[in-house]
Amino acid sequence: MALQQRRLSGAASQLELMMNKSLIAAAALVLTAIAAPALAQSASTTGSGSITVIRPLTITKTADLKFGTVVRPGTGSGTVVVSSAGARSVTGGVVGLNSGDTPAAAAFSVAGEGGQSVSVTIPATFSMANGTDTLTVTTSNSLTGSAASQTLSNALGSAGSLAFSVGGSVPVASTTATGAYTGTFTVSAAYN
């Protein structure tokens, strides 16, 4: 009987040892199964790109600013004004003549991509000279709203344009030297 108890006790020990090994193996397998997805997990997303290509801007002068011919006042000073619509007026004893250049506002056209916002730059003043004598012209224009926020006609995908004119005023005094005065000014446009 003692031999049988030893055999049973030995068999139980071996069974217990095998069960422990099986439990350890099962635990290792469970831990591997849990850890494996964490190591293999990944994430991804997609990005996109875009570009809008538009036509270059051009600006063209279609007419020059012309004050015409005037007679200076006999005394004091006056002013010659050409509105952005091209109408001339005189004040302070200045007399406008019908001879010489016909008074006109300068005219410009900006062309580019339709519907786009542009900024137009027109100088507030510019000088006209006759030798060493100069006159300062103060400009005006026909743009509606801010010159820095104009919109070309039509829509994206079509040609667009913006036409405007520039007028000005120039003082003429009884002491203003006679002669032909000329000068230039720069008008520019840029996409916003």
C-alpha positions as CSV (number, residue, x, y, z in Angstrom):
1,M,0.0,0.0,0.0
2,A,2.8,2.3,0.8
3,L,4.2,1.6,-2.7
4,Q,0.8,2.5,-4.2
5,Q,0.7,5.8,-2.2
6,R,4.1,6.7,-3.3
7,R,3.2,6.0,-6.9
8,L,0.0,8.1,-6.5
9,S,1.9,10.8,-4.8
10,G,4.5,10.8,-7.6
11,A,1.9,10.8,-10.2
12,A,0.1,13.7,-8.5
13,S,3.4,15.6,-8.4
14,Q,4.0,15.0,-12.0
15,L,0.4,15.9,-12.8
16,E,0.7,19.0,-10.7
17,L,4.0,19.9,-12.4
18,M,2.4,19.4,-15.8
19,M,-0.5,21.5,-14.9
20,N,1.8,24.3,-13.7
21,K,3.7,24.1,-16.9
22,S,0.4,24.2,-18.9
23,L,-0.8,27.2,-16.9
24,I,2.5,29.0,-17.4
25,A,2.4,28.2,-21.2
26,A,-1.3,29.3,-21.4
27,A,-0.5,32.6,-19.5
28,A,2.5,33.2,-21.8
29,L,0.2,32.6,-24.8
30,V,-2.4,35.0,-23.5
31,L,0.2,37.7,-22.8
32,T,1.6,37.3,-26.3
33,A,-1.9,37.5,-27.8
34,I,-2.6,40.7,-25.9
35,A,0.8,42.3,-26.5
36,A,1.0,41.4,-30.2
37,P,-1.8,43.6,-31.5
38,A,-0.4,46.6,-29.6
39,L,2.9,46.2,-31.2
40,A,1.4,45.7,-34.7
41,Q,-1.2,48.6,-34.4
42,S,-0.8,51.5,-36.8
43,A,-2.8,54.5,-38.0
44,S,-2.9,56.5,-41.1
45,T,-4.7,59.4,-42.8
46,T,-4.5,61.2,-46.1
47,G,-3.7,64.8,-46.9
48,S,-4.6,66.7,-50.1
49,G,-3.0,69.4,-52.1
50,S,-4.4,72.2,-54.3
51,I,-3.4,75.1,-56.4
52,T,-5.2,77.8,-58.3
53,V,-3.4,79.2,-61.3
54,I,-4.5,82.6,-62.6
55,R,-3.5,85.0,-65.5
56,P,-0.9,87.6,-64.9
57,L,-2.0,91.2,-64.5
58,T,-1.3,93.8,-67.1
59,I,-2.1,97.6,-67.0
60,T,-2.5,99.7,-70.1
61,K,-2.7,103.5,-70.4
62,T,-5.3,104.5,-73.0
63,A,-5.2,108.3,-72.5
64,D,-3.0,110.9,-70.9
65,L,-4.1,113.6,-68.4
66,K,-4.3,116.9,-70.3
67,F,-5.2,120.2,-68.8
68,G,-5.2,122.0,-72.1
69,T,-4.1,125.6,-72.6
70,V,-4.8,128.2,-70.0
71,V,-4.1,131.9,-69.4
72,R,-2.6,132.7,-66.0
73,P,-4.4,135.2,-63.9
74,G,-3.3,138.9,-64.0
75,T,-3.0,138.9,-60.2
76,G,-3.3,136.3,-57.4
77,S,-3.7,132.6,-58.2
78,G,-6.2,130.2,-59.4
79,T,-6.6,126.5,-60.2
80,V,-7.2,124.3,-63.2
81,V,-9.1,121.1,-62.5
82,V,-9.7,118.2,-64.9
83,S,-12.2,115.8,-63.2
84,S,-11.8,112.0,-63.5
85,A,-14.6,112.2,-66.1
86,G,-12.5,114.6,-68.2
87,A,-14.3,117.9,-67.6
88,R,-12.1,121.0,-67.2
89,S,-12.9,123.8,-64.8
90,V,-10.9,126.9,-63.8
91,T,-11.0,129.3,-60.8
92,G,-9.3,132.4,-59.5
93,G,-8.9,134.4,-62.7
94,V,-7.4,131.5,-64.8
95,V,-8.9,131.4,-68.3
96,G,-9.3,128.1,-70.2
97,L,-8.8,128.3,-73.9
98,N,-10.2,126.0,-76.6
99,S,-6.8,126.0,-78.5
100,G,-4.1,123.4,-77.8
101,D,-4.7,120.0,-76.3
102,T,-8.3,119.1,-75.5
103,P,-8.6,118.6,-71.7
104,A,-8.9,115.0,-70.8
105,A,-8.5,112.6,-67.8
106,A,-5.9,109.9,-68.0
107,A,-7.4,106.5,-68.6
108,F,-6.1,103.1,-67.6
109,S,-7.2,99.4,-68.0
110,V,-6.1,96.6,-65.7
111,A,-6.5,93.0,-67.2
112,G,-6.1,89.7,-65.4
113,E,-8.1,86.8,-63.9
114,G,-11.8,87.5,-63.5
115,G,-13.3,87.9,-60.1
116,Q,-9.9,88.5,-58.4
117,S,-9.2,91.3,-55.9
118,V,-6.6,93.8,-56.9
119,S,-5.0,96.8,-55.3
120,V,-4.5,99.9,-57.6
121,T,-1.8,102.5,-56.7
122,I,-2.1,106.0,-57.9
123,P,0.2,108.7,-56.6
124,A,-1.5,111.5,-54.6
125,T,0.6,114.1,-56.4
126,F,3.2,114.4,-59.2
127,S,5.2,117.2,-60.7
128,M,5.2,118.8,-64.1
129,A,8.2,120.8,-65.2
130,N,9.0,123.5,-67.7
131,G,12.8,123.7,-67.5
132,T,13.5,124.6,-63.8
133,D,9.9,125.7,-63.1
134,T,7.6,123.1,-61.7
135,L,3.9,122.7,-60.9
136,T,2.4,120.1,-58.5
137,V,-0.6,118.2,-59.7
138,T,-2.9,116.7,-57.0
139,T,-4.7,113.6,-58.5
140,S,-8.2,112.3,-58.3
141,N,-9.6,109.1,-59.7
142,S,-12.8,107.3,-60.7
143,L,-12.4,104.2,-58.6
144,T,-15.3,103.3,-56.4
145,G,-14.3,102.6,-52.8
146,S,-10.8,101.9,-51.7
147,A,-8.1,101.7,-54.4
148,A,-6.6,98.9,-52.4
149,S,-9.7,96.7,-52.8
150,Q,-10.9,96.6,-56.4
151,T,-12.4,93.5,-58.1
152,L,-11.8,92.5,-61.7
153,S,-14.9,91.8,-63.8
154,N,-16.2,88.3,-64.6
155,A,-15.3,85.1,-62.7
156,L,-12.4,82.8,-62.1
157,G,-11.6,81.0,-65.3
158,S,-12.4,84.0,-67.5
159,A,-10.5,87.1,-68.3
160,G,-11.4,90.1,-66.1
161,S,-10.8,93.8,-66.4
162,L,-11.0,97.1,-64.5
163,A,-11.1,100.5,-66.3
164,F,-10.6,103.8,-64.4
165,S,-9.5,107.3,-65.0
166,V,-7.3,109.8,-63.3
167,G,-7.9,113.5,-63.1
168,G,-6.2,116.3,-61.2
169,S,-5.9,119.9,-60.2
170,V,-2.9,122.2,-60.6
171,P,-2.5,125.7,-59.2
172,V,-1.6,128.5,-61.6
173,A,-0.5,131.9,-60.2
174,S,0.1,135.3,-61.8
175,T,3.8,134.5,-61.3
176,T,3.8,131.1,-62.9
177,A,6.3,131.0,-65.7
178,T,4.8,130.6,-69.1
179,G,5.6,127.5,-71.3
180,A,4.7,123.9,-71.7
181,Y,4.8,121.8,-68.5
182,T,5.1,118.1,-68.7
183,G,5.5,115.3,-66.2
184,T,4.8,111.6,-65.6
185,F,3.2,109.5,-62.9
186,T,3.2,105.8,-62.3
187,V,0.0,103.8,-61.8
188,S,0.3,100.1,-60.8
189,A,-1.9,97.2,-59.9
190,A,-1.3,94.0,-57.9
191,Y,-3.3,91.0,-56.9
192,N,-4.3,91.0,-53.2
